[in-house]
Amino acid sequence: MPIRKGPKPNPPKDCLWIEQAAKHIGASLYSLRRWRLIEYGPVSFKVGGYVAYKIADLDAYLEAHYQAAIAPDP
């Protein structure tokens, strides 16, 4: 893996890098990295070797968990 030099670029429009995404949903960076490996959690993708998340996908992930929490028990 090559060593990157210089500052990290800005994320794509309406996206966050993995570190920012973890803060956005209140999860640890470790959790997001683990979830990517087991294909769980919000959808992620790579841009120039960096992991990115669409803010809309993060918000949808949070909303789905909220709806599951308030749903009546069957």
PDB file with SEQRES, HELIX, SHEET and CRYST1 records, atoms N, CA, C and O in Angstrom:
SEQRES   1 A   74  MET PRO ILE ARG LYS GLY PRO LYS PRO ASN PRO PRO LYS          
SEQRES   2 A   74  ASP CYS LEU TRP ILE GLU GLN ALA ALA LYS HIS ILE GLY          
SEQRES   3 A   74  ALA SER LEU TYR SER LEU ARG ARG TRP ARG LEU ILE GLU          
SEQRES   4 A   74  TYR GLY PRO VAL SER PHE LYS VAL GLY GLY TYR VAL ALA          
SEQRES   5 A   74  TYR LYS ILE ALA ASP LEU ASP ALA TYR LEU GLU ALA HIS          
SEQRES   6 A   74  TYR GLN ALA ALA ILE ALA PRO ASP PRO                          
HELIX    1 AA1 ILE A   18  ILE A   25  1                                   8    
HELIX    2 AA2 LEU A   29  LEU A   37  1                                   9    
HELIX    3 AA3 ILE A   55  ILE A   70  1                                  16    
SHEET    1 AA1 3 CYS A  15  TRP A  17  0                                        
SHEET    2 AA1 3 TYR A  50  LYS A  54 -1                                        
SHEET    3 AA1 3 PHE A  45  VAL A  47 -1                                        
CRYST1    1.000    1.000    1.000  90.00  90.00  90.00 P 1           1          
ATOM      1  N   MET A   1       0.842  -1.168   0.000  1.00  0.00           N  
ATOM      2  CA  MET A   1       0.000   0.000   0.000  1.00  0.00           C  
ATOM      3  C   MET A   1       0.892   1.237   0.000  1.00  0.00           C  
ATOM      4  O   MET A   1       1.740   1.383   0.881  1.00  0.00           O  
ATOM      5  N   PRO A   2       0.716   2.132  -0.974  1.00  0.00           N  
ATOM      6  CA  PRO A   2       1.569   3.301  -1.033  1.00  0.00           C  
ATOM      7  C   PRO A   2       1.264   4.277   0.104  1.00  0.00           C  
ATOM      8  O   PRO A   2       0.134   4.356   0.586  1.00  0.00           O  
ATOM      9  N   ILE A   3       2.275   5.004   0.513  1.00  0.00           N  
ATOM     10  CA  ILE A   3       2.103   6.012   1.551  1.00  0.00           C  
ATOM     11  C   ILE A   3       1.611   7.292   0.886  1.00  0.00           C  
ATOM     12  O   ILE A   3       2.210   7.774  -0.075  1.00  0.00           O  
ATOM     13  N   ARG A   4       0.509   7.836   1.409  1.00  0.00           N  
ATOM     14  CA  ARG A   4      -0.047   9.068   0.857  1.00  0.00           C  
ATOM     15  C   ARG A   4       0.686  10.252   1.461  1.00  0.00           C  
ATOM     16  O   ARG A   4       0.997  10.263   2.652  1.00  0.00           O  
ATOM     17  N   LYS A   5       0.956  11.236   0.637  1.00  0.00           N  
ATOM     18  CA  LYS A   5       1.605  12.442   1.111  1.00  0.00           C  
ATOM     19  C   LYS A   5       0.669  13.620   0.914  1.00  0.00           C  
ATOM     20  O   LYS A   5      -0.099  13.659  -0.047  1.00  0.00           O  
ATOM     21  N   GLY A   6       0.734  14.567   1.814  1.00  0.00           N  
ATOM     22  CA  GLY A   6      -0.089  15.761   1.713  1.00  0.00           C  
ATOM     23  C   GLY A   6      -1.419  15.577   2.416  1.00  0.00           C  
ATOM     24  O   GLY A   6      -1.730  14.497   2.917  1.00  0.00           O  
ATOM     25  N   PRO A   7      -2.194  16.639   2.447  1.00  0.00           N  
ATOM     26  CA  PRO A   7      -3.486  16.591   3.143  1.00  0.00           C  
ATOM     27  C   PRO A   7      -4.500  15.730   2.390  1.00  0.00           C  
ATOM     28  O   PRO A   7      -4.428  15.564   1.172  1.00  0.00           O  
ATOM     29  N   LYS A   8      -5.425  15.200   3.144  1.00  0.00           N  
ATOM     30  CA  LYS A   8      -6.503  14.404   2.556  1.00  0.00           C  
ATOM     31  C   LYS A   8      -7.385  15.341   1.732  1.00  0.00           C  
ATOM     32  O   LYS A   8      -7.706  16.440   2.186  1.00  0.00           O  
ATOM     33  N   PRO A   9      -7.776  14.927   0.539  1.00  0.00           N  
ATOM     34  CA  PRO A   9      -8.652  15.793  -0.275  1.00  0.00           C  
ATOM     35  C   PRO A   9     -10.038  15.897   0.351  1.00  0.00           C  
ATOM     36  O   PRO A   9     -10.402  15.120   1.234  1.00  0.00           O  
ATOM     37  N   ASN A  10     -10.783  16.855  -0.118  1.00  0.00           N  
ATOM     38  CA  ASN A  10     -12.166  16.974   0.323  1.00  0.00           C  
ATOM     39  C   ASN A  10     -12.959  15.790  -0.205  1.00  0.00           C  
ATOM     40  O   ASN A  10     -12.675  15.293  -1.295  1.00  0.00           O  
ATOM     41  N   PRO A  11     -13.959  15.327   0.558  1.00  0.00           N  
ATOM     42  CA  PRO A  11     -14.787  14.221   0.056  1.00  0.00           C  
ATOM     43  C   PRO A  11     -15.636  14.688  -1.118  1.00  0.00           C  
ATOM     44  O   PRO A  11     -15.822  15.890  -1.310  1.00  0.00           O  
ATOM     45  N   PRO A  12     -16.150  13.752  -1.900  1.00  0.00           N  
ATOM     46  CA  PRO A  12     -17.058  14.130  -2.990  1.00  0.00           C  
ATOM     47  C   PRO A  12     -18.265  14.892  -2.445  1.00  0.00           C  
ATOM     48  O   PRO A  12     -18.569  14.827  -1.254  1.00  0.00           O  
ATOM     49  N   LYS A  13     -18.938  15.604  -3.324  1.00  0.00           N  
ATOM     50  CA  LYS A  13     -20.117  16.391  -2.946  1.00  0.00           C  
ATOM     51  C   LYS A  13     -21.144  15.500  -2.240  1.00  0.00           C  
ATOM     52  O   LYS A  13     -21.436  14.393  -2.691  1.00  0.00           O  
ATOM     53  N   ASP A  14     -21.681  16.000  -1.134  1.00  0.00           N  
ATOM     54  CA  ASP A  14     -22.712  15.313  -0.351  1.00  0.00           C  
ATOM     55  C   ASP A  14     -22.228  13.998   0.246  1.00  0.00           C  
ATOM     56  O   ASP A  14     -23.030  13.101   0.505  1.00  0.00           O  
ATOM     57  N   CYS A  15     -20.924  13.879   0.465  1.00  0.00           N  
ATOM     58  CA  CYS A  15     -20.336  12.666   1.041  1.00  0.00           C  
ATOM     59  C   CYS A  15     -19.426  13.027   2.211  1.00  0.00           C  
ATOM     60  O   CYS A  15     -19.042  14.184   2.386  1.00  0.00           O  
ATOM     61  N   LEU A  16     -19.093  12.028   2.994  1.00  0.00           N  
ATOM     62  CA  LEU A  16     -18.157  12.169   4.104  1.00  0.00           C  
ATOM     63  C   LEU A  16     -17.136  11.050   4.020  1.00  0.00           C  
ATOM     64  O   LEU A  16     -17.449   9.946   3.574  1.00  0.00           O  
ATOM     65  N   TRP A  17     -15.910  11.336   4.451  1.00  0.00           N  
ATOM     66  CA  TRP A  17     -14.933  10.264   4.591  1.00  0.00           C  
ATOM     67  C   TRP A  17     -15.314   9.427   5.788  1.00  0.00           C  
ATOM     68  O   TRP A  17     -16.139   9.854   6.596  1.00  0.00           O  
ATOM     69  N   ILE A  18     -14.738   8.248   5.924  1.00  0.00           N  
ATOM     70  CA  ILE A  18     -15.126   7.288   6.949  1.00  0.00           C  
ATOM     71  C   ILE A  18     -15.033   7.875   8.363  1.00  0.00           C  
ATOM     72  O   ILE A  18     -15.888   7.593   9.203  1.00  0.00           O  
ATOM     73  N   GLU A  19     -14.009   8.683   8.632  1.00  0.00           N  
ATOM     74  CA  GLU A  19     -13.862   9.268   9.968  1.00  0.00           C  
ATOM     75  C   GLU A  19     -15.024  10.202  10.285  1.00  0.00           C  
ATOM     76  O   GLU A  19     -15.553  10.190  11.397  1.00  0.00           O  
ATOM     77  N   GLN A  20     -15.418  11.011   9.306  1.00  0.00           N  
ATOM     78  CA  GLN A  20     -16.534  11.931   9.481  1.00  0.00           C  
ATOM     79  C   GLN A  20     -17.860  11.162   9.566  1.00  0.00           C  
ATOM     80  O   GLN A  20     -18.754  11.528  10.328  1.00  0.00           O  
ATOM     81  N   ALA A  21     -17.968  10.103   8.779  1.00  0.00           N  
ATOM     82  CA  ALA A  21     -19.188   9.288   8.774  1.00  0.00           C  
ATOM     83  C   ALA A  21     -19.412   8.639  10.133  1.00  0.00           C  
ATOM     84  O   ALA A  21     -20.544   8.569  10.614  1.00  0.00           O  
ATOM     85  N   ALA A  22     -18.338   8.167  10.749  1.00  0.00           N  
ATOM     86  CA  ALA A  22     -18.456   7.549  12.077  1.00  0.00           C  
ATOM     87  C   ALA A  22     -19.023   8.551  13.071  1.00  0.00           C  
ATOM     88  O   ALA A  22     -19.908   8.211  13.857  1.00  0.00           O  
ATOM     89  N   LYS A  23     -18.528   9.771  13.045  1.00  0.00           N  
ATOM     90  CA  LYS A  23     -19.041  10.815  13.944  1.00  0.00           C  
ATOM     91  C   LYS A  23     -20.498  11.132  13.618  1.00  0.00           C  
ATOM     92  O   LYS A  23     -21.312  11.339  14.518  1.00  0.00           O  
ATOM     93  N   HIS A  24     -20.817  11.169  12.336  1.00  0.00           N  
ATOM     94  CA  HIS A  24     -22.176  11.520  11.896  1.00  0.00           C  
ATOM     95  C   HIS A  24     -23.219  10.559  12.458  1.00  0.00           C  
ATOM     96  O   HIS A  24     -24.303  10.985  12.855  1.00  0.00           O  
ATOM     97  N   ILE A  25     -22.905   9.281  12.493  1.00  0.00           N  
ATOM     98  CA  ILE A  25     -23.887   8.304  12.985  1.00  0.00           C  
ATOM     99  C   ILE A  25     -23.635   7.894  14.436  1.00  0.00           C  
ATOM    100  O   ILE A  25     -24.383   7.085  14.984  1.00  0.00           O  
ATOM    101  N   GLY A  26     -22.601   8.436  15.060  1.00  0.00           N  
ATOM    102  CA  GLY A  26     -22.339   8.121  16.458  1.00  0.00           C  
ATOM    103  C   GLY A  26     -21.737   6.747  16.672  1.00  0.00           C  
ATOM    104  O   GLY A  26     -21.951   6.127  17.714  1.00  0.00           O  
ATOM    105  N   ALA A  27     -20.998   6.276  15.711  1.00  0.00           N  
ATOM    106  CA  ALA A  27     -20.328   4.972  15.810  1.00  0.00           C  
ATOM    107  C   ALA A  27     -18.822   5.201  15.848  1.00  0.00           C  
ATOM    108  O   ALA A  27     -18.337   6.273  15.488  1.00  0.00           O  
ATOM    109  N   SER A  28     -18.104   4.202  16.279  1.00  0.00           N  
ATOM    110  CA  SER A  28     -16.648   4.322  16.277  1.00  0.00           C  
ATOM    111  C   SER A  28     -16.102   4.050  14.881  1.00  0.00           C  
ATOM    112  O   SER A  28     -16.734   3.375  14.068  1.00  0.00           O  
ATOM    113  N   LEU A  29     -14.936   4.582  14.627  1.00  0.00           N  
ATOM    114  CA  LEU A  29     -14.259   4.319  13.361  1.00  0.00           C  
ATOM    115  C   LEU A  29     -14.010   2.823  13.215  1.00  0.00           C  
ATOM    116  O   LEU A  29     -14.160   2.270  12.126  1.00  0.00           O  
ATOM    117  N   TYR A  30     -13.634   2.173  14.303  1.00  0.00           N  
ATOM    118  CA  TYR A  30     -13.416   0.728  14.299  1.00  0.00           C  
ATOM    119  C   TYR A  30     -14.679  -0.006  13.840  1.00  0.00           C  
ATOM    120  O   TYR A  30     -14.601  -0.932  13.033  1.00  0.00           O  
ATOM    121  N   SER A  31     -15.845   0.410  14.355  1.00  0.00           N  
ATOM    122  CA  SER A  31     -17.101  -0.251  13.975  1.00  0.00           C  
ATOM    123  C   SER A  31     -17.367  -0.119  12.483  1.00  0.00           C  
ATOM    124  O   SER A  31     -17.703  -1.103  11.824  1.00  0.00           O  
ATOM    125  N   LEU A  32     -17.220   1.079  11.947  1.00  0.00           N  
ATOM    126  CA  LEU A  32     -17.467   1.248  10.510  1.00  0.00           C  
ATOM    127  C   LEU A  32     -16.509   0.406   9.681  1.00  0.00           C  
ATOM    128  O   LEU A  32     -16.907  -0.194   8.683  1.00  0.00           O  
ATOM    129  N   ARG A  33     -15.264   0.360  10.089  1.00  0.00           N  
ATOM    130  CA  ARG A  33     -14.299  -0.470   9.343  1.00  0.00           C  
ATOM    131  C   ARG A  33     -14.678  -1.938   9.415  1.00  0.00           C  
ATOM    132  O   ARG A  33     -14.596  -2.651   8.415  1.00  0.00           O  
ATOM    133  N   ARG A  34     -15.089  -2.394  10.583  1.00  0.00           N  
ATOM    134  CA  ARG A  34     -15.492  -3.799  10.750  1.00  0.00           C  
ATOM    135  C   ARG A  34     -16.750  -4.086   9.940  1.00  0.00           C  
ATOM    136  O   ARG A  34     -16.837  -5.118   9.273  1.00  0.00           O  
ATOM    137  N   TRP A  35     -17.721  -3.184   9.993  1.00  0.00           N  
ATOM    138  CA  TRP A  35     -18.964  -3.379   9.249  1.00  0.00           C  
ATOM    139  C   TRP A  35     -18.699  -3.487   7.745  1.00  0.00           C  
ATOM    140  O   TRP A  35     -19.369  -4.255   7.055  1.00  0.00           O  
ATOM    141  N   ARG A  36     -17.728  -2.725   7.234  1.00  0.00           N  
ATOM    142  CA  ARG A  36     -17.394  -2.818   5.802  1.00  0.00           C  
ATOM    143  C   ARG A  36     -16.912  -4.221   5.461  1.00  0.00           C  
ATOM    144  O   ARG A  36     -17.232  -4.750   4.397  1.00  0.00           O  
ATOM    145  N   LEU A  37     -16.145  -4.823   6.361  1.00  0.00           N  
ATOM    146  CA  LEU A  37     -15.601  -6.162   6.109  1.00  0.00           C  
ATOM    147  C   LEU A  37     -16.689  -7.228   6.097  1.00  0.00           C  
ATOM    148  O   LEU A  37     -16.618  -8.187   5.328  1.00  0.00           O  
ATOM    149  N   ILE A  38     -17.692  -7.058   6.948  1.00  0.00           N  
ATOM    150  CA  ILE A  38     -18.744  -8.077   7.029  1.00  0.00           C  
ATOM    151  C   ILE A  38     -19.995  -7.668   6.252  1.00  0.00           C  
ATOM    152  O   ILE A  38     -21.046  -8.300   6.364  1.00  0.00           O  
ATOM    153  N   GLU A  39     -19.861  -6.593   5.457  1.00  0.00           N  
ATOM    154  CA  GLU A  39     -20.958  -6.107   4.619  1.00  0.00           C  
ATOM    155  C   GLU A  39     -22.209  -5.827   5.426  1.00  0.00           C  
ATOM    156  O   GLU A  39     -23.293  -6.316   5.109  1.00  0.00           O  
ATOM    157  N   TYR A  40     -22.045  -5.039   6.470  1.00  0.00           N  
ATOM    158  CA  TYR A  40     -23.131  -4.602   7.347  1.00  0.00           C  
ATOM    159  C   TYR A  40     -23.044  -3.084   7.432  1.00  0.00           C  
ATOM    160  O   TYR A  40     -21.999  -2.505   7.135  1.00  0.00           O  
ATOM    161  N   GLY A  41     -24.105  -2.451   7.824  1.00  0.00           N  
ATOM    162  CA  GLY A  41     -24.060  -1.009   8.020  1.00  0.00           C  
ATOM    163  C   GLY A  41     -24.351  -0.241   6.750  1.00  0.00           C  
ATOM    164  O   GLY A  41     -24.787  -0.812   5.750  1.00  0.00           O  
ATOM    165  N   PRO A  42     -24.104   1.068   6.796  1.00  0.00           N  
ATOM    166  CA  PRO A  42     -24.399   1.903   5.629  1.00  0.00           C  
ATOM    167  C   PRO A  42     -23.496   1.568   4.439  1.00  0.00           C  
ATOM    168  O   PRO A  42     -22.389   1.054   4.601  1.00  0.00           O  
ATOM    169  N   VAL A  43     -23.992   1.868   3.260  1.00  0.00           N  
ATOM    170  CA  VAL A  43     -23.259   1.621   2.022  1.00  0.00           C  
ATOM    171  C   VAL A  43     -22.041   2.536   1.958  1.00  0.00           C  
ATOM    172  O   VAL A  43     -22.134   3.731   2.239  1.00  0.00           O  
ATOM    173  N   SER A  44     -20.908   1.968   1.590  1.00  0.00           N  
ATOM    174  CA  SER A  44     -19.682   2.754   1.436  1.00  0.00           C  
ATOM    175  C   SER A  44     -19.082   2.482   0.068  1.00  0.00           C  
ATOM    176  O   SER A  44     -19.438   1.511  -0.601  1.00  0.00           O  
ATOM    177  N   PHE A  45     -18.161   3.355  -0.341  1.00  0.00           N  
ATOM    178  CA  PHE A  45     -17.466   3.166  -1.610  1.00  0.00           C  
ATOM    179  C   PHE A  45     -16.111   3.850  -1.515  1.00  0.00           C  
ATOM    180  O   PHE A  45     -15.886   4.677  -0.631  1.00  0.00           O  
ATOM    181  N   LYS A  46     -15.217   3.506  -2.420  1.00  0.00           N  
ATOM    182  CA  LYS A  46     -13.873   4.083  -2.406  1.00  0.00           C  
ATOM    183  C   LYS A  46     -13.724   5.122  -3.504  1.00  0.00           C  
ATOM    184  O   LYS A  46     -14.218   4.964  -4.621  1.00  0.00           O  
ATOM    185  N   VAL A  47     -13.022   6.191  -3.143  1.00  0.00           N  
ATOM    186  CA  VAL A  47     -12.680   7.245  -4.093  1.00  0.00           C  
ATOM    187  C   VAL A  47     -11.203   7.548  -3.895  1.00  0.00           C  
ATOM    188  O   VAL A  47     -10.805   8.045  -2.842  1.00  0.00           O  
ATOM    189  N   GLY A  48     -10.402   7.255  -4.886  1.00  0.00           N  
ATOM    190  CA  GLY A  48      -8.976   7.522  -4.784  1.00  0.00           C  
ATOM    191  C   GLY A  48      -8.309   6.848  -3.597  1.00  0.00           C  
ATOM    192  O   GLY A  48      -7.364   7.390  -3.023  1.00  0.00           O  
ATOM    193  N   GLY A  49      -8.790   5.680  -3.229  1.00  0.00           N  
ATOM    194  CA  GLY A  49      -8.204   4.941  -2.116  1.00  0.00           C  
ATOM    195  C   GLY A  49      -8.780   5.303  -0.764  1.00  0.00           C  
ATOM    196  O   GLY A  49      -8.406   4.699   0.242  1.00  0.00           O  
ATOM    197  N   TYR A  50      -9.674   6.266  -0.712  1.00  0.00           N  
ATOM    198  CA  TYR A  50     -10.315   6.673   0.542  1.00  0.00           C  
ATOM    199  C   TYR A  50     -11.743   6.127   0.585  1.00  0.00           C  
ATOM    200  O   TYR A  50     -12.413   6.040  -0.444  1.00  0.00           O  
ATOM    201  N   VAL A  51     -12.200   5.764   1.780  1.00  0.00           N  
ATOM    202  CA  VAL A  51     -13.554   5.242   1.949  1.00  0.00           C  
ATOM    203  C   VAL A  51     -14.512   6.404   2.181  1.00  0.00           C  
ATOM    204  O   VAL A  51     -14.293   7.240   3.057  1.00  0.00           O  
ATOM    205  N   ALA A  52     -15.573   6.443   1.385  1.00  0.00           N  
ATOM    206  CA  ALA A  52     -16.562   7.512   1.471  1.00  0.00           C  
ATOM    207  C   ALA A  52     -17.955   6.945   1.706  1.00  0.00           C  
ATOM    208  O   ALA A  52     -18.241   5.788   1.397  1.00  0.00           O  
ATOM    209  N   TYR A  53     -18.809   7.795   2.261  1.00  0.00           N  
ATOM    210  CA  TYR A  53     -20.208   7.468   2.506  1.00  0.00           C  
ATOM    211  C   TYR A  53     -21.055   8.652   2.056  1.00  0.00           C  
ATOM    212  O   TYR A  53     -20.705   9.803   2.316  1.00  0.00           O  
ATOM    213  N   LYS A  54     -22.166   8.372   1.383  1.00  0.00           N  
ATOM    214  CA  LYS A  54     -23.108   9.433   1.052  1.00  0.00           C  
ATOM    215  C   LYS A  54     -23.855   9.806   2.326  1.00  0.00           C  
ATOM    216  O   LYS A  54     -24.277   8.933   3.084  1.00  0.00           O  
ATOM    217  N   ILE A  55     -24.015  11.097   2.557  1.00  0.00           N  
ATOM    218  CA  ILE A  55     -24.720  11.559   3.754  1.00  0.00           C  
ATOM    219  C   ILE A  55     -26.154  11.028   3.744  1.00  0.00           C  
ATOM    220  O   ILE A  55     -26.680  10.657   4.793  1.00  0.00           O  
ATOM    221  N   ALA A  56     -26.784  10.988   2.583  1.00  0.00           N  
ATOM    222  CA  ALA A  56     -28.152  10.473   2.476  1.00  0.00           C  
ATOM    223  C   ALA A  56     -28.224   9.009   2.916  1.00  0.00           C  
ATOM    224  O   ALA A  56     -29.195   8.603   3.556  1.00  0.00           O  
ATOM    225  N   ASP A  57     -27.197   8.210   2.575  1.00  0.00           N  
ATOM    226  CA  ASP A  57     -27.171   6.801   2.987  1.00  0.00           C  
ATOM    227  C   ASP A  57     -26.991   6.676   4.500  1.00  0.00           C  
ATOM    228  O   ASP A  57     -27.596   5.809   5.129  1.00  0.00           O  
ATOM    229  N   LEU A  58     -26.161   7.540   5.080  1.00  0.00           N  
ATOM    230  CA  LEU A  58     -25.968   7.523   6.535  1.00  0.00           C  
ATOM    231  C   LEU A  58     -27.262   7.885   7.251  1.00  0.00           C  
ATOM    232  O   LEU A  58     -27.636   7.253   8.238  1.00  0.00           O  
ATOM    233  N   ASP A  59     -27.942   8.913   6.741  1.00  0.00           N  
ATOM    234  CA  ASP A  59     -29.210   9.328   7.352  1.00  0.00           C  
ATOM    235  C   ASP A  59     -30.277   8.249   7.202  1.00  0.00           C  
ATOM    236  O   ASP A  59     -31.066   8.031   8.121  1.00  0.00           O  
ATOM    237  N   ALA A  60     -30.311   7.572   6.056  1.00  0.00           N  
ATOM    238  CA  ALA A  60     -31.271   6.483   5.841  1.00  0.00           C  
ATOM    239  C   ALA A  60     -30.978   5.321   6.791  1.00  0.00           C  
ATOM    240  O   ALA A  60     -31.903   4.699   7.314  1.00  0.00           O  
ATOM    241  N   TYR A  61     -29.709   5.030   7.013  1.00  0.00           N  
ATOM    242  CA  TYR A  61     -29.311   3.984   7.951  1.00  0.00           C  
ATOM    243  C   TYR A  61     -29.806   4.315   9.360  1.00  0.00           C  
ATOM    244  O   TYR A  61     -30.360   3.455  10.045  1.00  0.00           O  
ATOM    245  N   LEU A  62     -29.607   5.553   9.788  1.00  0.00           N  
ATOM    246  CA  LEU A  62     -30.081   5.976  11.106  1.00  0.00           C  
ATOM    247  C   LEU A  62     -31.602   5.904  11.196  1.00  0.00           C  
ATOM    248  O   LEU A  62     -32.148   5.441  12.197  1.00  0.00           O  
ATOM    249  N   GLU A  63     -32.275   6.359  10.157  1.00  0.00           N  
ATOM    250  CA  GLU A  63     -33.742   6.338  10.146  1.00  0.00           C  
ATOM    251  C   GLU A  63     -34.278   4.911  10.222  1.00  0.00           C  
ATOM    252  O   GLU A  63     -35.256   4.652  10.925  1.00  0.00           O  
ATOM    253  N   ALA A  64     -33.646   3.986   9.504  1.00  0.00           N  
ATOM    254  CA  ALA A  64     -34.082   2.585   9.540  1.00  0.00           C  
ATOM    255  C   ALA A  64     -33.942   2.012  10.946  1.00  0.00           C  
ATOM    256  O   ALA A  64     -34.816   1.276  11.405  1.00  0.00           O  
ATOM    257  N   HIS A  65     -32.855   2.342  11.632  1.00  0.00           N  
ATOM    258  CA  HIS A  65     -32.676   1.859  12.998  1.00  0.00           C  
ATOM    259  C   HIS A  65     -33.664   2.523  13.951  1.00  0.00           C  
ATOM    260  O   HIS A  65     -34.146   1.882  14.884  1.00  0.00           O  
ATOM    261  N   TYR A  66     -33.966   3.778  13.732  1.00  0.00           N  
ATOM    262  CA  TYR A  66     -34.968   4.469  14.548  1.00  0.00           C  
ATOM    263  C   TYR A  66     -36.341   3.822  14.357  1.00  0.00           C  
ATOM    264  O   TYR A  66     -37.045   3.542  15.328  1.00  0.00           O  
ATOM    265  N   GLN A  67     -36.713   3.587  13.100  1.00  0.00           N  
ATOM    266  CA  GLN A  67     -38.019   2.981  12.826  1.00  0.00           C  
ATOM    267  C   GLN A  67     -38.120   1.593  13.432  1.00  0.00           C  
ATOM    268  O   GLN A  67     -39.175   1.214  13.940  1.00  0.00           O  
ATOM    269  N   ALA A  68     -37.051   0.841  13.385  1.00  0.00           N  
ATOM    270  CA  ALA A  68     -37.051  -0.496  13.990  1.00  0.00           C  
ATOM    271  C   ALA A  68     -37.207  -0.406  15.511  1.00  0.00           C  
ATOM    272  O   ALA A  68     -37.836  -1.265  16.129  1.00  0.00           O  
ATOM    273  N   ALA A  69     -36.632   0.634  16.103  1.00  0.00           N  
ATOM    274  CA  ALA A  69     -36.700   0.797  17.555  1.00  0.00           C  
ATOM    275  C   ALA A  69     -38.094   1.191  18.023  1.00  0.00           C  
ATOM    276  O   ALA A  69     -38.511   0.813  19.118  1.00  0.00           O  
ATOM    277  N   ILE A  70     -38.815   1.943  17.206  1.00  0.00           N  
ATOM    278  CA  ILE A  70     -40.146   2.399  17.646  1.00  0.00           C  
ATOM    279  C   ILE A  70     -41.286   1.512  17.159  1.00  0.00           C  
ATOM    280  O   ILE A  70     -42.439   1.708  17.542  1.00  0.00           O  
ATOM    281  N   ALA A  71     -40.961   0.538  16.318  1.00  0.00           N  
ATOM    282  CA  ALA A  71     -41.992  -0.358  15.786  1.00  0.00           C  
ATOM    283  C   ALA A  71     -42.565  -1.201  16.925  1.00  0.00           C  
ATOM    284  O   ALA A  71     -41.828  -1.671  17.792  1.00  0.00           O  
ATOM    285  N   PRO A  72     -43.877  -1.388  16.915  1.00  0.00           N  
ATOM    286  CA  PRO A  72     -44.474  -2.227  17.948  1.00  0.00           C  
ATOM    287  C   PRO A  72     -44.008  -3.671  17.827  1.00  0.00           C  
ATOM    288  O   PRO A  72     -43.785  -4.171  16.724  1.00  0.00           O  
ATOM    289  N   ASP A  73     -43.866  -4.324  18.950  1.00  0.00           N  
ATOM    290  CA  ASP A  73     -43.493  -5.739  18.941  1.00  0.00           C  
ATOM    291  C   ASP A  73     -44.629  -6.559  18.357  1.00  0.00           C  
ATOM    292  O   ASP A  73     -45.794  -6.299  18.658  1.00  0.00           O  
ATOM    293  N   PRO A  74     -44.308  -7.554  17.517  1.00  0.00           N  
ATOM    294  CA  PRO A  74     -45.372  -8.378  16.911  1.00  0.00           C  
ATOM    295  C   PRO A  74     -46.012  -9.309  17.933  1.00  0.00           C  
ATOM    296  O   PRO A  74     -46.920 -10.068  17.593  1.00  0.00           O  
TER     297      PRO A  74                                                      
END                                                                             
